[in-house]
Amino acid sequence: MIRIGIYGYGNLARGVESAIKKNDDMELKAVFTRRDPSTVKINTAGVNVYNAKDILNYKNDIDVLVICGGSMSDLPEMTPELVKNFNVVDSFDTHARIPEHFKNVDKNAKETNHVGLISCGWDPGMFSLNRAIMEAILPDGDSYTFWGKGVSQGHSDAIRRIKGVVDARQYTIPVDSALEAVRSGSRPTLTTRQKHTRECFVVSSDPKENARIEKEIKEMPNYFSDYDTTVHFISLEELKKNHNGIPHGGFVFRSGNTSDGVKHVIEYSLKLDSNPEFTGSVLIAYARGVARFASAKNYGCKTVFDFSPKDISNLSYEELLAHTL
């Protein structure tokens, strides 16, 4: 059994917890929280919740620690620190900062003989794999990624970090005309702003602060500054009633030519009822690979590019050959 620890307990952690129950070679060993452990109720009977400050007391009880923090400020600090004592997985999704995050985690992982998998999920993650495969197959081509319509956990979390914000949901919405242009195989040149819009539903603590909050959202680099963004201020009751789910999804395309006049369009898509549950399922599949890499002493920082399908599968190689290939 692969012994899993969860660090942080929010929506993503609950998704990870659900995924563990679907994998018969996994067990949830412990949950660690920065809150008062007595206030955290998890969905797995017989598993204890501990204060995050005490995590080193349990380093010998955990094979892989799944870090469920936000990409804006949590993971850049948590993952490099925790990989000093654990094999870890995170879902860091600030694309522009991945090389920096990789370098920080890799140094500490190699110095302490651990495996640190970063930026695992569906994007970055599953979409990253598809982009790499598509581009290898169609070198003469253009790649396109669309997200949504759906709730972005990372962007919603970034809004919630703004002073005066009680709660928030952010929807990423593909522009239909851009999607159709890509599907046509015409290989359009599209700016970031032409591909998506962003819609935010925000609960503020003081309506007099709404103008400042809206300005901070729209000017936030790496999140909103490159997009047409609409901000709605609503009540907490309305947010809970109309924006309680966390659906998401998206599309990856490669449009290319193999000879003059011969064009091809590859499309990979996801439609998710629950962003955190699907992301948790990806994290747990790759946690299996992390445990295997650790056993093989293949230390350092890793991404989804480092794992083959057989590394993350619970099937034997013979079963994969017989039923999947």
VEXFIMI-799095 format. One record per atom (N, C-alpha, C, CB): y, x, z. Coordinates in pm, whole numbers, plus 50000, padded with zeros to 5 digits. Glycine has a CB too. Layout:
YXZ;...
END
This chain:
498805008450000;500005000050000;501265008750000;500004990550122;502205005049919;503495011849916;504405005050018;504135011649773;504875012750113;505675007350223;507155007650184;505425015350355;507754995750177;509124994450131;510054991650249;509234983350026;511184998450250;512264995150343;513434989750263;512685007450426;514184980550324;515374975050260;516584978750345;515274959550241;517594984550280;518814988650351;519944979450307;519165003650323;520404971050400;521374960550367;520624947550343;522234964450244;521224936450383;520514923750365;521474912850320;519814919550495;521674912250187;522454901850124;521634895550012;523794907450070;522314890549909;521614883749800;520594892849730;522614878649699;521004905149700;520084914249631;518884917449719;520804927149591;519104919749847;518004922849937;517004911349944;518534926150077;517504899049945;516594887649946;515804887049815;517394874449967;516424891249704;515694892149578;514604902649583;516644895149465;514904913949643;513894924549661;512764919549748;514534937249723;513104912549855;512104907149947;511174897449874;512794900050066;511724888849790;510894879649711;509964887249617;511784870049631;510484897949555;509694905649460;508514912649528;510564915949389;508734917649648;507644924349721;506464914949739;508144929349859;506744902349765;505684892549787;504854889949661;506274879449838;505404893249544;504694891149417;503864903349375;505694887749308;503914914049453;503214926449419;502234929949530;504214938049397;500954929249497;499934930549603;499704944949647;498634924749556;500394954549586;500294968449632;501514972549713;500104977949514;502334962649750;503574965349825;503564957949958;504804961249742;504274963650055;504524956450179;505924959850229;503454959750287;506624949750280;507924952050341;507694957150482;508784939150342;508214969050508;507964975450637;509104973150736;507754990250619;510354973050686;511494971450776;512744968250696;511714984150862;513684961550762;515014958850705;516034965350797;515274943450689;517034971950736;518084978650813;519424972450776;518084993950785;520234969650877;521504962750854;522614969350934;521384947950891;523844968650880;525014973350953;525544962551046;526114977750856;525014950451032;525394939551123;524544940151250;525234925651054;524814931151340;523984929851459;522614924751415;524644920151565;521534932451432;520214928251384;519774914551435;519194938451424;520234910751552;519814897851608;520384886151529;520244896851752;521394888651446;522014877851367;521424876851227;523514880051358;520534885951190;519984886351054;518584880251053;519944900951000;518424869350982;517134862650971;516564864950832;517264847551001;515444871850824;514844874750694;513714864850665;514314889250690;513174865750544;512184855850498;510744860650505;512504851950357;510514871750573;509164877250585;508764877750732;509094891250521;507734870250766;507284869850905;506694883350947;506244858750925;506954886951074;506344898851130;507014911951095;504954899551087;508134911551024;508864923650986;510144924351069;509194923850833;510414935851125;511554937451213;512824941251137;511254947951318;513954937251194;515264941151143;515874950851244;516194928551121;516324962451193;516864972951279;518314976051243;516014985651269;519014981951338;520354986551311;520304998551216;521084990351443;521184998551117;521195009351019;521365023051084;522305007050917;522035023551198;522255036251267;520945042551315;523185034351386;519895034351329;518615039251381;517605042351272;518025029051476;518025042651147;517075043451036;516225056151038;517825042550906;516785067251086;516025079751084;514815079351177;516915091351122;514805070051270;513645068551359;512425063551283;513975059051474;512625058451160;511535052051087;511255059050954;511855037451063;511735071350938;511595078150809;510145080550772;512335091250813;509245081650869;507825083950838;507065071050812;507165091450952;507745059550828;507085046650809;507375040450673;507505037150918;508225047050594;508705041050468;508445050450352;510195037650477;507815045250247;507575053250126;508775052850032;506335048250054;509385041250017;510555039749930;511555030549998;510145034149788;512805034950003;513875027050060;514715021349947;514755035550157;514845008049941;515665001449840;517034998749902;514994988149788;518065004749844;519415003949900;520154992449833;520185017349882;520494982349910;521124970249857;522584969549898;520374957549905;523374978349840;524804978749868;525604976549743;525184991849932;526904975649757;527784973749643;528114986749574;529054966949687;528334986049443;528594998049364;529995003549385;528374995349219;530914995049425;532314999449433;532515010149540;533224987449463;531965008049660;532195017749767;530955021049848;533255012549860;529955012349850;528755014749932;527845025449873;527975001849948;527355023049753;526315031649696;526765046049671;525845025849567;528015048549629;528415062549612;528305070849740;529825063149563;528365064449855;528195071549981;526775070350035;529185066250085;526195058350028;524885055850088;523765063650020;524565041050083;523695062949887;522545068649818;522455083849835;522615065149670;523535091549814;523415105949837;523055109549981;524705112649800;523495101450076;523195104250216;521755100550251;524165096850308;521325088750209;519985084150246;518885091750174;519855069350216;519155097150055;518125104449982;517775117750051;518575107149838;518585121750147;518255133750224;517005131750309;519425137650314;516675119150340;515545116450429;514535106450373;516065111250559;514855100050259;513985089850203;513925091150051;514475075650242;512835086349994;512805083449852;513525070049835;511325082949794;514485069449743;515365057749738;515465051949597;516745061349790;515875039249593;516205032349469;517535025349491;515075022149427;518455026449393;519665018249401;519955011849266;520865026749448;520935002849266;521304995449145;522754998149106;521084980249165;523215010349126;524595014149096;524935010448953;524815029249120;525985002348934;526234996848801;527644999248747;525984982248802;528365008848805;529655012548747;529375023048639;530655018148857;529235018548516;528735027048408;529535040048394;528785019548277;530835039248407;531675051048386;531445061848491;533125047048387;530895058148605;530715067848714;529265072048733;531245062048844;528375067748645;526965071348661;526735086448657;526145064548552;527315094048564;527075108648565;527465115248697;527835115248452;528585111148754;529045116548883;528065112848994;530445111248917;527625100148996;526685095549099;525355102949085;526465080349089;524895104548962;523645111848937;523705125948996;523345112448785;524785132848970;524935146749017;524885147449169;526255152648966;525555138149236;525585138249383;524215135449443;526585127949435;523485125949385;522165122449436;521165133449403;521695109049378;521255139049283;520295149249239;520345161449330;520585153349095;521515165749365;521655177649452;520935175549584;523135180749478;521205164349651;520605161949782;519115159149773;521295150349850;518685152349666;517255149249650;516435162049631;517035139749531;516935171049549;516195183449523;516185192749644;516785190749404;517295192749717;517355201449836;516405196849945;518775201849891;516055183849949;515235178450057;513875173250010;515975167350126;513535175849883;512245171549826;512035156449832;511115178449898;512995149349773;512885134749762;513175130249620;513835127849861;512835117749593;513105111449464;514205101049485;511815105049403;515235101549403;516315091749411;516525085249275;517615098349459;516115072749262;516305065249137;517615057549147;515115055649109;518515059849052;519805052849054;519945043648933;520965062949057;520885034248944;521285025648832;520095018248772;521965033848723;519295012648860;518105005248820;518394990248834;516855009348905;518024982648734;518244968248733;518094963448591;519644964548790;518944954148548;518824949948409;519944955448322;518814934948400;521114958248379;522104966348309;523084972048410;522844958048202;522984985148431;522054994648370;520614992348415;522485008948404;519694996448331;518274994648358;517554990248232;518054984548470;517134977548230;516384972448116;517194973047986;515954958148142;518474969747994;519314970547874;519474985147830;520704964247901;519534994347926;519655008547892;518465013147811;519795017048019;517265009347855;516045012947783;516075007447641;514805007847856;516464994947627;516494988947494;517524995447404;516774974047505;518674998947457;519665005947376;519105019147324;520945008447456;518425026647415;517885039647375;516805038247267;517315046947498;515915028547284;514835026547187;515395021747053;513805016347240;516285012147057;516875006846934;517615017746855;517834995546967;518365026146926;519135036546859;518225047246799;520115042846957;517085049846864;516135059346808;515505053946680;515045062646910;515245040846676;514595034546560;515565032946444;514015020946599;516805029246475;517825027146371;518995036746393;518335012246371;518815049446355;519895059146379;521155056046300;519425073046344;521025049746183;522185045346107;522475031046149;521945046445952;523305029446251;523565015946302;524595015746411;522295009946352;524825004046466;525765002046575;525094993546683;527064995246523;525384997146809;524824989946923;525894981046986;524254999747027;525434969647037;526344960047100;525654954447224;526734948547001;526424953147332;525904946947454;526834935747495;525754957447567;526234924247524;526994912747575;526354908447707;527004900847471;527204905047804;526724900247933;527164885847954;527234909248049;526254877648010;526644864048047;526164853647946;528144863248061;526614841347970;527504837348078;526764837848210;528084823348053;527404844048309;526764844548437;527634850948543;525484851948426;527134850248667;527824855848781;527484870648793;527464848348912;528474879048792;528274893248817;528394895948966;529304901848738;527304900749025;527344903749169;528304915049199;525954907249220;528284925449115;529144936949139;530624933449128;528814947949044;530984925549026;532374921849008;532824912049117;532584915648869;531934902949156;532274893649265;532494901349395;531154883149283;531634911349419;531774919549539;533094927249537;530584929249553;533464932249419;534714939749407;535914930949442;534874945349265;535884918449400;536974909249435;537004906749586;536834895849359;535814904949644;535754902149788;536284913749872;534324899149829;536344925949815;536874937349889;538404937449896;536384950249826;539044928749817;540504928149817;540994921249944;541024920549690;542004926750005;542564920950127;543034906750103;543724929550180;542614897650191;543014883650181;542034874750107;544324882850114;540964880650052;539954872749982;538834868950080;539374880649859;538594855950091;537534851050180;536184851450108;537854836650228;536164847049984;534934847049903;535344845849757;533964835349946;534414849249667;534744848849524;533484849049440;535644860649486;533604843249319;532564844249215;533254848149085;531764830749200;532634857349013;533174861648885;532164859148775;533574876548888;532564851848672;531714848948558;532114857848440;531804834048519;531134864248381;531324871648257;530884862748143;530534885248258;531734861348040;531484851647934;531594858447797;532484839747943;530504858847719;530594864647584;531474855947494;529184866047521;532174862247402;532984855047304;532064851047189;534184863847252;531924838047164;530964832947066;531164838946926;531064817847058;532404840146883;532654845346749;532184859846736;534144844346714;532284867446843;531814881346841;530284881846834;532314888946966;529624873146911;528164872346906;527674869246765;527644861747003;528264859546701;527824855546567;528094866446465;528524842646526;529194873546479;529494884546387;528434895446397;530884890346416;527974898446519;526944908546538;525614903746481;526794912046686;525254891346508;523984885946459;523934885746305;523774871746513;525074885246239;525104884746093;524694897946030;526484881046046;524684908646111;524354921846056;525514928745989;523254920545958;526734923646007;527894929345940;528444941846010;528974919045929;527924944946126;528304956746203;529814957146228;527874969446130;530334946646295;531784946246320;532204956646423;532194932446367;533444960746415;534034969246518;534744960246618;535024979846456;534274960446743;534784951246845;535294959046965;533694941346889;536454955447013;536964961347136;536314954447256;538514960347144;536444960747371;535944954647495;536524940747515;536284963547616;537804939447490;538484926747510;538004916047412;539984928647496;537584920047292;537124910447192;535734905147221;537154916747056;534954912147303;533544908247326;533354898847444;532714920547348;534194900047547;533994892247669;535314887447727;533244900447773;535214876347798;536294872447890;535704872048031;536914858547848;536584872248129;536154871448268;536884860048337;536404884948343;536124852248413;536714840848484;536364842148632;536194827248426;537384841748716;537204843948860;537584831548939;538044855948906;536754828049035;537024817149127;537134823249266;535904806049121;538324822049324;538644829749444;539114820549556;539724840349413;538624823249676;539104816649797;539944826849872;537914811149886;541214823549894;542094832749966;542384827350105;543414834949888;542744836450195;543044832450332;544454826950347;542864844250425;545314830150249;546714825850257;547244823850116;547584836250335;547574811450078;548074808949941;549284817449903;548434794349926;550054821850000;551214830149970;550804843949917;552084831850095;549554847549937;549054860449890;548394859549752;548074866149990;548334847449696;547584845549571;548104853949456;547614831049532;549414855049443;549974862749331;549574877449341;551514861549329;549634882949463;549234896949482;547744898749452;549534901449626;546914889649502;545464890649480;545154889949330;544724879349555;545784880549260;545544879249116;545944892049043;546314867249059;547064897849080;547514910249016;546514921649041;548904914149068;546004922749165;545044933249198;543754931549119;544754933349348;543324919049103;542104916549026;542304920848881;541724901549032;543364916148818;543564918548675;543824933248644;544714910248625;544304940948740;544604954948716;543524964348766;545914958448782;542404959048816;541354967348874;540634975348765;540344958648951;540704988648770;540034996748667;538514995748677;540475011348678;537854997148564;536384996648552;535814982648572;535745005948654;536634973048613;536154959548639;536874949048554;536314956248787;538204948748560;538934937848496;540064942048402;539494929048600;540534954248415;541754958148343;541604957848192;542164971948385;540384959148141;540164959347995;539774945847937;539094969347962;539874935248017;539414922047974;540504911547990;538174917948054;540434900947910;541244889047935;540614881948054;541334879547808;541324881248163;540784876248290;541584864248338;540794887248397;540884853648373;541504841648429;541094840548575;541084828848350;542054838048662;541794837048806;542144822948853;542604847748886;541184816248915;541394802948974;541284804149126;540354792548918;542234798649197;542144798249344;541664784349385;543534801749411;540574784049459;539944771449498;539604771949647;538684768649413;539174760449699;538784759749840;537384765249858;538874745249893;537064768849983;535734773850015;534694762949990;535664778750161;535054750550018;534124739349997;533804737949848;534734726150052;534814739149763;534584738049619;533734749749568;535924737649544;533984761749622;533184773349580;531714771149614;533704786149648;531454766349735;530074764249778;529404753049699;530024761049927;530184742949661;529624731449590;529344734549443;530574719749600;530294741149376;530214742749231;529814756649183;531524739349171;529784766349275;529514780049232;528524786749327;530824788249226;527524779249368;526584784149468;525444792249407;526014772449545;525114789749280;524024796949215;524474810549167;523474788949099;523494818849127;523824832149076;523054834548945;523474843249183;523314826348843;522644828448714;523294840048639;522704815548629;522574845548544;523164855748458;522244858048338;523384869048536;522544868148261;521774871448143;522614879348046;521244858748076;522124880547924;522904887847826;522064891947707;523524900147888;522684900047620;522074903747493;522364918447463;522594894747378;521364925247405;521564938547349;521174937947202;520744949447426;522034943147115;521784943146971;521854957446917;522794934046897;521064959846812;521254971546727;521204966546583;520164982646754;522294968546513;522394964346373;522484976946289;523624954846349;521534978646195;521524991046119;520874989845984;520855001646197;520915000745909;520355001245775;519315012345766;521465003345671;518225009445695;517215019645669;517335025345528;515825014045690;518035018345440;518405023345308;519555014745258;517185023045208;520125018345144;521275010845094;520914996245070;521785017144964;521684987445135;521474973145115;520354967045195;521224970744974;519644975145272;518534970045355;518954970945502;517184978145330;519244959345562;519764959245698;518794952245793;521124952245702;518934955645920;518054950346025;518894947646149;516874960146057;518514937246223;519154934246351;518054932946457;520024921246343;518134941146559;517224940146673;517994933446786;516674954346718;517364923446850;518024916346959;517084915147078;518494902446913;517574918947194;516844917247320;517734908947411;516464931147386;517174898647473;518004889947555;517314886147685;518374877347478;518134882747783;517664877947912;518414865247949;517834888748021;517714855748005;518334843748061;517764842048200;518074831047971;518614844048301;518154845148439;518694833948525;518574858548497;517794826748592;518214816848690;518864823448811;517034808348735;518354835248847;518864842248964;519024857048931;517924840349086;520254861348920;520544875548897;519904884349005;522074877848893;520114881649136;519554890549237;518044890449241;520084886849372;517394879149215;515924879049218;515344887049102;515394864649214;515944885948984;515444893848872;515724908748895;516084889248740;516934911948940;517264925848968;516324931449074;518724927249014;516024923549177;515084927849280;513714930649224;514984917449387;513284922749125;511984924849063;511944937948985;511644913248970;513054941348919;513124954148848;513104965648948;514404954848760;513874964549055;513904975049156;512534977749216;514874971349267;511774967149241;510464968849302;509454974749204;509954955449355;509524970849078;508634977048979;508894992148973;508844970648839;510154995948973;510475010248965;510265017349098;511915012148920;510285010149208;509925016249337;508495021349333;510095006049453;507635014449261;506255019149242;506255032749172;505425008849160;507075033849068;507185046548998;507745057549087;508045045048876;508725054149170;509305063849262;508245069049359;510485057649340;507425060149413;506345064349504;505385073649433;505585052049559;505065070749307;504155079349230;504795092949200;503755072549099;506075093049167;506765105749142;506805114149269;508185103249090;507045107749383;507085115049510;505735121349540;507505105649624;504655113849515;503305119249539;503025131149448;502245108349516;503585130849328;503395141849232;504425153049252;503485136549090;505285151749353;506325161549384;507305163249268;505685174949418;507555152449199;508525152349089;509865147949146;508055142848972;510515157149215;511685153949295;512975154149212;511795163649411;514035148849273;515355148849211;515825134849181;515345157049085;517015133949122;517555121049083;516925116748951;519085121549071;516615104048939;515985098448820;516745086048775;514495095048847;516525082648648;516985069848595;515795063348525;518205071748496;516005051348472;514905044348404;514395052248285;515345030548360;515195061448230;514755069548116;513625079048153;515925077348060;513445081848281;512445091548324;511055085648344;512895098148450;510935072448344;509665065848374;509075059748248;509855055048483;507785061848227;507085054848120;506615041348173;505885063348065;506255032048085;505765019148133;504595020248229;505375010548017;503685029648205;502515030748293;502905035448433;501485040248233;504065042248447;504495046848578;504905035448670;505655056448564;505345024348611;505855013348693;504895001448697;507205008748640;503815002048618;502874990848610;501834991548721;502184990648474;501414979948768;500324979248865;498964978448796;500514967248957;498944978448663;497704978448588;497234992748563;497874971048454;495934994648552;495425007748515;495745010548369;493895008648541;495645023248331;495915026748191;494915019948099;495845041948172;493665018648143;492655011848064;493004997148043;491285013048130;493524990748147;493934976748135;495124975248040;494294971048273;496054984648047;497174984247955;496724985647810;498174995147990;495804994747787;495274996547650;494574984047601;494305008347646;493824977647688;493004966247647;493804953547631;491894964047746;494814951447713;495464938547717;496934938347680;495304932947850;497594949847680;499044950147659;499444957447531;499714956647776;498704968247499;499064975947380;498884967647253;498224988747373;
END
